[in-house]
Amino acid sequence: MAEKPQLSFWQIWNMCFGFLGIQFGFALQNANVSRIFQTLGASMDDIPILWVAAPLTGLLVQPLIGYLSDRTWTRLGRRRPYFLMGAVLASLALLAFPNVPTLWIAAGMLWVLDASINVSMEPFRAFVGDQLLPAQRPSGYAMQSFFIGVGSVVASLLPYILERCGVANTAPAGQVPDTVRYAFYAGGAVMLGAIGWTVLRTREYPPEAIAGWDTAPLLQPRTGNAALLRALALAAVSAGALLAAVVESRALDKALYILAGLLAGFGLAFLVRTFLRADNAFTRILDDVRDMPPAMAQLAVVQFFSWFALFSMWIYTTAAVTELHFGSTDPASAAYNSGANWVGVLFAAYNGFAALAAIAIPWMVRRFGLRGSHLLNALLGGLGLLSIGWIRDPHWLLLSMLGVGFAWASILSLPYAMLSDAVPAAKMGTYMGIFNFFIVIPQLVAASLLGFLLKTLLGGHPIHALTIGGISLIVGGACVLLVRLPAPRTAA
């Protein structure tokens, strides 16, 4: 079979353009959902558990969509049907979200929005692995990071820009300001339009062609470890049950139930698998988790610390900056809303810096390699988060965001480039979905622990969550040195 074609710059541009829309919706969610929750009456202690919807939907949706897309071939291709379906659903959710009347409906709408975004997002990761040569994959994932940065800049700035254009930035108690509502409406249109561009302007190779070009090492099934797997699963279920009992008996922070449920849920899933003989999506996904390549398991540690840091930033930056730099904890006050809008500017800034970093990342990879480049960028990001607690002038927080931007661009590209070289083409979607476990699990751990730690050990000041995040990001960068990338095999 002929060698897989090398794609041009504009072909890579078109195949990644849809991420502009995905990240537009994702950035609106990250920058404004805590604000919406507080506006509808949520306390600071409740925010982490309300955010659980976002990572939990990704935990369930992405592996399933990856598994299904690996087995799909239609007139639209393999991945593009899922791009389009997710875009339509997410656009409708963005239109509805800022008009929800109560907190519990807002929490449910976050589930719908995040699930829809995940339906589109997961196949995009596999799409790059499908379409590009291994040597072009860092550039492809960096291009995705570029569009993520650009989309996030505009989305994060929208409430700030709308306020400058005369749109009301305050509202009666319990109502979302017009600046946020109109930003979400724009997000729905941008998401549908950007993904529509990728669907219409790209083609996909059929599965048999992709299989012929595959150079990833063959997987080695670990079917002989059923007894060990069952013992580990029972231990996880027992640990989850014990933690839940301790939380109940000592009236600890209810968010710790998330961690208990996570332990018990994973343990129960694998325990059930050891007794099943059926061949279906559930058993195959769990078997692929069991048989994941060594490089993927090593990257999982990097992802854990990186995404723990990011989740702490997303849920606590608004509260930290409004309290520390604007002197307000009242969501109805002008000072709080000015601070919340400045956080939107800061989020736009780190995404803008990420777009610039994405241009530099292919050069960094050629100069320092995949691992060295990711280590450098993670160090910059960790120092950026730590500096938020040291800086007092909120304008200088833009410097903090410079480091965060480099880390964000790297997290969104280089681990995926390393992973795509290590997994077989026939399971690219499944393993990209499973890789999302190592994005979701740290976010659930953060949602479980950060509120408890702040309330019991750190004086209730949200800036300390950002300090923990900065340290975690540096640790994640150091762990990339443990990743051992496999040598490619000869294509079929």
C-alpha positions in Angstrom: 0.0 0.0 0.0 1.2 3.6 -0.8 2.5 5.6 2.1 0.0 7.8 4.0 -0.1 11.2 2.3 1.5 14.2 4.0 -1.2 16.9 4.4 -0.7 20.6 3.6 -0.9 23.4 6.1 -4.4 24.3 4.9 -5.6 20.7 5.0 -4.5 20.6 8.7 -6.1 24.0 9.2 -9.5 22.8 7.9 -9.5 19.6 9.9 -8.7 21.4 13.2 -10.9 24.5 12.6 -13.9 22.9 14.4 -12.0 23.1 17.7 -12.5 26.9 17.5 -16.2 26.2 18.1 -15.7 23.5 20.7 -13.4 25.6 22.8 -15.7 28.6 22.3 -18.4 26.7 24.2 -15.9 25.2 26.6 -14.4 28.6 27.5 -17.8 30.1 28.1 -18.6 27.2 30.4 -15.3 27.5 32.3 -15.3 31.3 32.8 -19.0 31.8 33.6 -20.6 28.7 35.1 -19.3 29.3 38.7 -20.6 32.9 38.3 -24.0 31.5 37.2 -24.1 29.1 40.1 -23.3 31.8 42.6 -25.9 34.1 41.0 -28.5 31.5 41.5 -27.6 31.1 45.2 -24.8 28.5 45.4 -22.4 28.9 48.3 -18.7 28.7 47.9 -18.7 25.2 49.5 -21.3 23.9 47.0 -19.4 25.0 43.8 -17.0 22.1 43.6 -19.7 19.5 43.8 -21.9 21.3 41.3 -19.0 21.2 38.9 -18.8 17.4 39.1 -21.3 17.2 36.2 -18.7 18.4 33.8 -15.9 15.9 34.3 -18.3 13.0 35.1 -20.1 13.3 31.7 -16.7 13.2 30.0 -15.8 10.1 31.9 -18.9 8.3 30.6 -19.3 9.8 27.1 -15.8 10.0 25.6 -14.9 6.3 25.8 -18.3 5.3 24.4 -18.1 7.8 21.6 -14.5 6.7 20.8 -15.5 3.0 20.7 -18.5 3.8 18.5 -16.6 6.0 16.1 -13.9 3.3 15.7 -16.7 1.1 14.3 -18.5 3.7 12.2 -18.2 4.3 8.5 -20.9 6.4 6.7 -21.1 8.9 3.8 -19.9 11.5 6.2 -17.0 9.3 7.3 -15.9 7.9 10.6 -15.5 10.8 13.0 -17.5 13.6 11.3 -21.0 12.3 12.2 -20.1 12.7 15.8 -18.7 16.2 15.3 -21.9 17.3 13.8 -24.3 15.6 16.3 -22.4 17.1 19.3 -22.3 20.5 17.8 -26.1 20.7 17.3 -26.8 19.5 20.8 -24.2 21.8 22.4 -25.5 24.8 20.5 -29.0 24.2 21.8 -27.6 23.8 25.4 -25.7 27.1 25.1 -28.9 28.9 24.1 -30.8 27.5 27.1 -28.1 27.7 29.9 -28.2 31.4 30.8 -32.0 31.3 31.0 -32.4 28.6 33.7 -34.5 29.7 36.6 -33.1 27.7 39.5 -29.8 26.2 40.7 -30.8 22.6 40.3 -31.8 23.2 36.7 -28.5 24.9 36.1 -26.6 21.9 37.5 -28.6 19.6 35.1 -28.0 21.9 32.2 -24.2 21.7 32.8 -24.5 17.9 32.4 -26.3 18.4 29.0 -23.8 21.0 27.8 -20.7 19.1 28.8 -21.9 15.8 27.4 -22.7 17.4 24.1 -19.3 19.1 23.9 -17.7 15.8 24.7 -19.5 14.1 21.8 -17.8 16.5 19.4 -14.5 16.8 21.2 -13.5 13.1 21.5 -13.5 12.2 17.8 -11.4 15.3 17.0 -8.5 13.9 18.9 -8.7 10.6 17.1 -9.2 12.5 13.8 -5.7 13.9 13.9 -4.2 10.5 14.7 -6.2 9.0 11.8 -5.3 11.6 9.2 -1.7 12.6 9.9 1.7 10.9 9.6 3.4 10.4 13.0 5.9 13.2 12.1 3.0 15.6 11.5 0.9 14.8 14.6 2.7 17.3 16.9 1.8 20.0 14.4 -1.8 18.8 14.1 -2.4 18.8 17.8 -0.6 22.2 18.1 -3.0 23.5 15.4 -5.9 22.3 17.6 -4.3 24.2 20.5 -4.1 27.3 18.4 -7.8 27.2 17.6 -8.5 26.4 21.2 -6.6 29.5 22.2 -8.2 31.8 19.7 -11.7 30.5 20.4 -11.2 30.8 24.2 -9.8 34.4 23.9 -12.9 35.7 22.2 -15.3 33.6 24.3 -13.7 34.6 27.6 -13.6 38.3 26.6 -17.2 38.5 25.4 -18.9 39.5 28.7 -16.2 42.2 29.2 -16.6 43.4 25.6 -20.3 43.5 25.8 -20.2 45.5 29.0 -18.0 48.1 27.3 -20.6 48.2 24.5 -23.3 49.2 27.0 -24.8 45.8 27.8 -25.9 45.5 31.4 -23.4 43.6 33.5 -25.6 43.4 36.6 -29.0 42.0 37.1 -31.6 41.6 40.0 -30.7 38.9 42.5 -31.1 35.4 41.0 -30.9 36.5 37.4 -27.9 36.1 35.0 -26.6 39.5 33.6 -27.2 40.2 29.9 -23.5 40.2 29.2 -23.4 36.5 30.1 -26.6 35.6 28.3 -25.6 37.2 25.0 -22.2 35.7 25.2 -23.8 32.2 25.4 -26.1 32.9 22.5 -23.0 33.9 20.3 -21.3 30.7 21.5 -24.1 28.5 20.1 -23.7 30.1 16.7 -19.9 29.9 16.6 -19.8 26.3 17.7 -22.2 25.1 15.0 -20.5 27.2 12.3 -16.9 26.2 13.1 -17.7 22.4 13.3 -19.8 22.7 10.2 -16.7 24.1 8.3 -14.6 21.1 9.3 -17.4 18.6 8.3 -17.8 20.2 4.9 -14.1 20.9 4.2 -12.4 17.7 5.1 -12.3 14.0 4.0 -11.6 10.9 5.9 -9.6 7.8 4.9 -11.5 4.5 5.1 -10.7 2.2 8.0 -8.9 -0.3 5.8 -6.5 2.4 4.5 -5.8 3.6 8.1 -5.1 0.0 9.2 -2.6 -0.5 6.4 -0.6 2.6 7.4 -0.6 1.7 11.1 2.9 1.7 12.7 2.0 1.6 16.4 3.3 -1.3 18.5 0.9 -4.3 18.8 -1.0 -4.5 22.1 -0.3 -7.4 24.4 -3.5 -8.7 26.0 -3.2 -9.4 29.8 -5.8 -12.1 30.0 -4.0 -14.0 32.7 -4.5 -11.5 35.4 -8.2 -12.1 36.2 -7.6 -13.1 39.8 -5.4 -10.1 40.5 -7.9 -7.8 38.7 -10.8 -9.2 40.9 -8.8 -8.6 44.0 -7.9 -5.0 43.1 -11.5 -4.4 42.1 -12.8 -5.7 45.5 -10.2 -3.5 47.3 -11.4 -0.4 45.4 -15.1 -1.1 46.2 -14.2 -1.7 49.9 -12.1 1.5 50.0 -14.9 3.5 48.5 -17.5 2.1 51.0 -15.2 2.7 53.9 -14.6 6.3 52.9 -18.3 6.9 52.5 -18.9 5.4 56.0 -16.3 7.7 57.5 -17.7 10.8 55.8 -21.2 9.9 57.1 -20.2 9.0 60.6 -18.0 12.1 61.1 -20.2 14.5 59.1 -17.3 15.5 56.8 -17.5 17.6 53.7 -20.2 16.0 51.4 -17.9 16.5 48.4 -15.8 13.6 49.7 -18.7 11.3 48.6 -17.5 12.0 45.1 -14.1 10.4 45.8 -15.8 7.5 47.6 -18.1 7.0 44.6 -15.3 7.1 42.2 -13.3 4.4 44.0 -16.4 2.2 44.4 -17.6 2.8 40.8 -14.4 1.8 39.1 -14.0 -1.1 41.4 -17.5 -2.3 40.7 -17.1 -2.0 37.0 -14.0 -4.1 36.9 -15.4 -6.6 39.3 -18.5 -7.1 37.1 -16.2 -7.5 34.1 -14.3 -10.4 35.7 -17.6 -12.4 35.7 -18.9 -11.5 32.2 -18.3 -13.5 29.1 -20.2 -11.2 26.8 -18.5 -9.2 24.0 -19.9 -5.7 23.9 -18.9 -2.0 24.4 -18.7 -2.3 28.2 -16.4 -5.4 28.2 -14.2 -4.2 25.4 -13.6 -0.8 26.8 -12.6 -2.3 30.2 -10.4 -4.8 28.5 -8.7 -2.0 26.6 -8.1 -0.1 29.9 -6.5 -3.3 31.3 -4.4 -3.7 28.1 -3.3 -0.1 27.6 0.2 0.5 26.3 2.9 1.2 28.9 3.5 4.7 27.5 -0.2 5.5 28.0 -0.1 4.4 31.7 3.0 6.6 32.2 1.2 9.5 30.5 -1.7 9.0 32.8 0.4 10.2 35.8 1.4 13.3 33.8 -2.3 14.0 33.0 -3.4 13.5 36.6 -1.3 16.3 38.1 -1.8 18.6 35.1 -5.6 18.4 35.1 -5.9 18.6 38.9 -4.1 21.9 38.5 -6.3 23.1 35.7 -9.5 22.2 37.5 -8.4 24.1 40.6 -7.8 27.1 38.4 -11.1 26.9 36.6 -13.3 26.7 39.7 -11.4 28.9 42.1 -9.9 31.8 40.0 -13.0 33.9 40.0 -13.4 33.5 43.8 -9.7 34.0 44.4 -9.3 37.2 42.3 -12.5 38.8 43.4 -11.6 38.3 47.1 -7.8 38.9 47.0 -7.6 41.6 44.3 -11.0 43.2 44.3 -11.9 42.8 47.9 -15.4 41.4 47.5 -17.1 38.0 48.1 -20.7 39.3 47.3 -21.9 38.2 43.8 -24.4 41.0 43.7 -21.7 43.8 44.2 -20.2 45.9 41.5 -16.7 45.0 42.8 -17.3 41.3 42.5 -18.7 41.6 39.0 -15.9 43.8 37.9 -13.5 41.2 39.3 -15.4 38.4 37.6 -15.2 40.2 34.3 -11.4 40.7 34.8 -11.1 36.9 35.3 -12.7 36.6 31.9 -10.0 38.9 30.6 -7.3 36.7 32.3 -8.8 33.5 30.9 -8.8 35.2 27.5 -5.2 36.2 28.0 -4.0 32.7 28.9 -5.8 31.3 25.9 -4.3 34.0 23.7 -0.9 33.2 24.9 -1.7 29.5 24.3 -2.5 30.3 20.7 1.0 31.9 20.3 2.6 29.0 22.2 1.0 26.6 19.8 2.8 28.3 16.9 6.1 27.7 18.8 5.4 24.2 20.0 6.5 22.4 16.7 9.8 24.3 16.9 10.2 23.4 20.6 9.6 19.7 19.7 12.3 19.7 17.1 14.7 21.4 19.5 13.9 19.7 22.9 11.8 16.7 21.9 8.3 15.9 23.0 9.1 15.3 26.7 11.5 18.2 27.1 9.1 20.6 25.6 6.2 19.5 27.8 8.4 19.7 30.9 9.4 23.3 30.1 5.9 24.4 29.4 4.5 22.8 32.6 7.1 24.6 34.7 6.1 27.9 33.2 2.4 27.1 34.0 3.1 26.1 37.6 5.0 29.2 38.3 2.2 31.2 36.7 -0.4 29.8 39.0 1.8 30.3 42.1 2.4 33.9 41.2 -1.3 34.7 41.4 -0.9 34.6 45.2 2.2 36.8 45.2 0.9 39.6 42.9 -1.3 42.3 44.3 -2.0 44.5 41.2 -4.6 42.6 39.2 -3.2 44.0 35.9 0.1 42.2 36.5 -1.8 38.9 36.7 -1.6 39.0 32.9 2.1 37.9 33.4 0.8 34.9 35.4 -1.4 34.0 32.5 1.6 33.9 30.1 3.0 30.9 31.9 -0.4 29.3 32.2 -0.9 29.8 28.4 2.2 27.9 27.5 1.2 25.0 29.8 -2.3 24.9 28.5 -1.1 24.7 24.8 1.3 21.9 25.8 -1.3 19.9 27.8 -3.7 20.1 24.8 -1.2 18.9 22.3 2.0 17.0 23.4 0.4 14.2 25.5 -1.9 13.4 22.6 1.0 13.4 20.1 2.9 11.0 22.4 -0.3 8.8 22.9 -1.2 8.7 19.2 2.2 7.1 18.3 1.7 4.4 21.0 -1.9 3.1 20.3 -3.1 1.0 17.3 -5.1 2.8 14.6 -8.1 0.5 14.9 -8.5 1.6 18.5 -7.5 5.3 18.2 -10.9 6.5 19.1 -11.3 4.1 22.0 -8.0 4.9 23.5 -8.4 8.7 23.1 -11.7 8.3 25.0 -10.0 6.1 27.7 -7.3 8.7 27.9 -10.0 11.1 29.0 -10.3 9.0 32.2 -6.9 10.6 33.2 -8.4 14.0 32.6 -11.6 13.4 34.4 -10.4 11.5 37.5 -8.1 14.3 38.7 -10.9 16.8 38.3 -13.2 14.6 40.4 -10.5 14.2 43.0 -10.1 18.0 43.0 -13.8 18.5 43.3 -13.8 16.1 46.3 -10.7 17.4 48.1 -10.2 21.0 47.4 -13.3 22.3 49.2 -12.6 20.1 52.2 -9.0 21.2 52.3 -9.9 24.9 52.0 -12.5 24.7 54.8 -10.5 22.6 57.2 -6.8 23.4 56.7 -6.5 26.5 54.5 -8.7 29.1 56.1 -11.4 29.1 53.4 -9.3 31.4 51.1 -9.6 30.2 47.5 -6.2 31.5 46.6 -4.7 28.5 48.3 -6.4 26.2 45.8 -4.4 28.0 43.1 -1.2 27.5 45.0 -2.0 23.7 45.3 -2.7 23.8 41.5 0.7 25.4 40.7 2.6 22.8 42.7 0.6 20.0 41.0 1.4 21.3 37.5 5.1 21.4 38.2 4.9 17.8 39.5 3.0 16.8 36.4 5.8 18.3 34.2 8.5 16.4 36.1 6.6 13.1 35.6 6.8 13.4 31.8 10.5 12.4 32.2 9.2 8.9 33.2 7.4 8.4 29.9 9.1 5.9 27.6 7.9 6.2 24.0 7.9 3.0 21.9 9.8 2.5 18.6 7.4 2.4 15.6 7.0 -0.9 13.7 6.8 -1.4 10.0 3.3 -0.6 8.5 1.3 -3.5 7.0 
